[in-house]
């Protein structure tokens, strides 16, 4: 049960707002802001109201959790009652916060909604603010992909130049060796580029089917450990998972680490149920 008593909100840092928007999401209109530092925050009250939670106990829980409290700010926003300082949570902390919400404290009609908020709110909010800033890209692009695209354009331009002038260059004394050197450099760059592309492919995040598999595994741990000495609630399982893999939501986990996630969850199941480690694929 949440303790009673007033909350000390004076410790919550304040931020200046650069832009305020409404985020339409899952049938709800969420008040959100971009700060002058370029970070996106959503009001705690609007999310709580959308998923059937009481804002004050959730604020208390966030303040008592250092990783969550780091993403909490008081931001002056325009409301029906005028400009007021509102408690807001940075969008990349929403998944971690909701992972700690006990499912038995949430009405059944809101439970599916919570998972959508964990996985999809941050990118949707980002796209809304990008549009208001006149940026038409559908989503944030990995800066490494932008760098690779630039390298590709440079190499293709160089290759086109060499091809167009190969005949003239070959006819000039001493130029063939220079062309050969340029081609060798281009080959090396292309090989490096191919390696970078393969690395990015390995780092792509898990698929929707894999996310569902992980979600099912978490629910299995919660169900099988109920009433046992190592009992774990849903928030505890997700919290352990996020801390171990250094992510704020399991949708951020690279596909290359999917098997490691399942191994981690199997070990967690063993500790929570004090049973025997399940064989590969025998449990989840």
N, C-alpha and C positions, 0 to 999 in steps of 0.2 A: 504494500500500500504506500502511496506517495505521502511523505511527511507534510504536515500542515505548516502554515506560517508564511510570512511575506518573503518574496524573492528579492535578492539584491541584484538589481539590474544595472547598478552603477559600474560594475566591472566589465560590462559588455562594450567593446570598442565602438566608436561611431565612425561612419563613413559619409562622404558627400555623394550625392546622386548626380550622375551625368544624364541619365535618361530613364524614364519610367514607362513600363509597358504592361499590358495584360496578356498573359500566356493562356490561350485556349488549349485545354488539355483534358482528355477523357471526359468531355462534357462539362468541365469546370473552367471558370475564369480566375486565373491565379495572378495576384498582384506581384510584379517583379520589378527589379531595378538593375541597371548597370551603373557601377560606381565610377568615379573619376579615374580609378586605377584599372578600369577595364574588366572588372570581375562581375559576374552575374549572380544576383541573389533573389530568392523567392521569399515572400513573407511567410513566416511560420504559421500564422493564423489561417491564411488561405488554404494551405496544404492540409492542416489539421481539420478544418471544416469540410474539405473535400473528401476526406477518408474517415470521417466519424471519430476524430480524436479530440480530446480537450486540450487546448493550447497551453494552459498553465502547467499542468503536470509534465508535458513534453518539454517545455522550456526549462523546467527544473532538472529534468533528466539530461538535457543537452549541456546545461551549465555544470553538471556533475561529471561530465565525460570530457576530459581534455581534448581528445581528437575531434569531437564534435564542437566543443566550445570555441576552438580555433576558427571555425567557419561561421560563427555567430556575429552579427553586427546590428547596430541600431541605425536605421537609415531614415532620413526625413522624406516622407512620401505624401502625395496629395490624396486625401481621403474625403469622404462625404462630410466629415466634420472639420475640414481644413487640413493644413499640413501638420502631420504628426510624426514623431519618431517611432518607427515600427521595428519590431524584432524580425530579422531576416536571416535565413540560412543560405550559405553559398550552395549553388546547385550541385557541385561535385560532392557535397557532404550529405545530400538527401538520401542516397542509397544506404549509406552506413547508418544514418539515423533510423530509417524505416526498418532496417534489418534487426534492430533491437526492440521493435514493437512486438509484444507478445500477442500471438494470433487470437488467443482466447479473450483478449480485451478489445478486439475489433469485431464489429458486427459482420455477419457472414457476407452481406452484400458489398462490403468494402474490401474483402481480402484479396480478390483478384486484382482490384484496382491498385493495391499497394505494390504488387510486383511490377505493374506497368510504370508506376511512379519511380521505382528503383531503376528500371532499365532505360526508360525513354524520356523522362522529363528533362534531363540535362541537355541532350542534343536538340530537343524541340525548342527549349528556351534559347539556346544559342542561335538557332536558325531565325527565330523571331527577331532577335536583336540585330543579327546580320542584315536582315531585310530592311529594318528601320535605318540602318547606317548606309544603305545603298549597296550592300554587298550581295551579289546575286548567286554566289556559290551555294549549292544545296546543303552543304555540310562542311565542317572544318576539315581541311586537308592536312594530312601528316606533313610537316615541313620537310621531312626527308624525301617524300614523294615529289614535292615541288623542286627540290634540289636535283633529284634524278631526272626530272623532266627537262630542267635547264641544261644538264649535262648532255642529255640525248639530243636536244636541239643544236647545241654547239657541235657535237660530233657529226650530226647529219649535215650541217652546213659545211663543215670541213670536208666531209666525204664528197659532197656535191661539187665543191670548188676543185678538189683534186681531180675528180672525174672529168669536169669540164675543161680543165687545162692540162690533162695528162699528155695529150699529143704534143702541145707546144713545149711543155716542160721536158719531155723526153728528147726533143730535138735540140735542146740547148746543152752544150758541154757542161758536165759537172752537176746538172740538176737532178739526174735520176737518183743519185745517192741521197740527196736532200728529200726527194719525194718518198723514197723508201723509209727514211727515218721518221717522217711524218706519219706514214701508214703504220709503222711499228708502234708509235705512240698512241695512235687511234685504236689499234687492236688492244693495247694494254688498258686503255680507258674503258673500252667496251667490255672487256673481261671483268674489270672492276665494277662496272655498272651492272652487269649480269649478276655478279655476286651480291651486290646491294639489293637488287630486286628480289633475289631468292631469300635473302634475310628478311625483307619486309613481308614476303609471303608467309614465312614461318611465324612472323609476329602478328599476323592477322588475328583478330579476336575470335572467340568461339562462336559456333553457329547457334541459331535458335534451338535446334534439336539438342545440342550439347548443353545449352542453358537449362532446358527443361529437365534433362537428365540430372544435372547438378541440383536443381530445385527438388526433384523427387528424392535424391539421395539425402538432402538436408531433412526433408520431412520424415524419411525412414529413421534417421538418427534420433530425431525428436520423439517419434512414436516408440521405438524400441528401447530407449533409455528412460522412458517415463516411469517414475516410481522406484528407480534404481539409485544406488549411491552416486553414480556419475551422471545423473540426469542432466540433460542439456536442453535449454529452450532454443527456439528458432534463432533468436537474436544472438545467443551465445555461439551457435554453430557458424552463422554467417560472420560474426565478429572475428572468430578464430581464423576463418578462411581468408577474410580480407587482410587481416594482419600478416598472415603467413605469406601471402602472395603480393602484398603491398599494393592493393587496389582499393578503390572506394565502392566497387560493385562488381559482381562476378561477370558482368557483361564486358568488363575491361580485360579479362584474363586472355592472354594470347592463346591461339589455338594450339601452338606447340606445347603448351603446358597443361593441356586438358587431361592427359593421362596422369600427370603429377597431381592434379586436383583430385581425381578419383582415388588415387593412392592415399592422399592426405585424408580424405573423407572416410576411407575404409579404416585407417588407423584411429581416426577420431571416433568412429562407431565402436571400435574395440574398447577404447578407454571409457566411453560413455556407458557401455553395456557390460563392461568387465567380462566380455566374452572372448572368443578366439577370433583372430584376424580372419575375415572372410577371404576365400580364394578369389582370384581374379575373375571378374564378371559373375560371381555367384551371388553377389548381393546388389551391387550397383556399379 
